Amino acid sequence: MGLLVAPNVPSILKTINSDRFHYLQMQKADGAKLKRKLYKKQRKVLAHRKRKLFVKEGGMVHDYGITDITLTQ
């Protein structure tokens, strides 16, 4: 009785989802379902990182060289 294996196991193991990959294999998910779950999780993580970066940049004060002297001229 062996574990089910997804076709791209080496590339999945290199990602941050390797623990989740092993957990899902223990649940005896098929290969296609396993890939969908991993990529869905990865997309959520990347979307969260983008939102965090957007908030950080939005809170920054951008000074593009505009001073009082350039505004009065």
GIDA-V160771 format. One record per run of one state. SS is the DSSP state (hx for helix, st for strand, lp for the rest). FROM is the first residue (numbers start at 1). LEN is the number of residues. Records with the same first field share a line. If there is no record, write none. Layout:
BEGIN
SS: FROM-LEN + FROM-LEN
END
This chain:
BEGIN
lp: 1-8 + 14-4 + 27-4 + 60-8 + 73-1
hx: 9-5 + 18-9 + 31-29 + 68-5
END
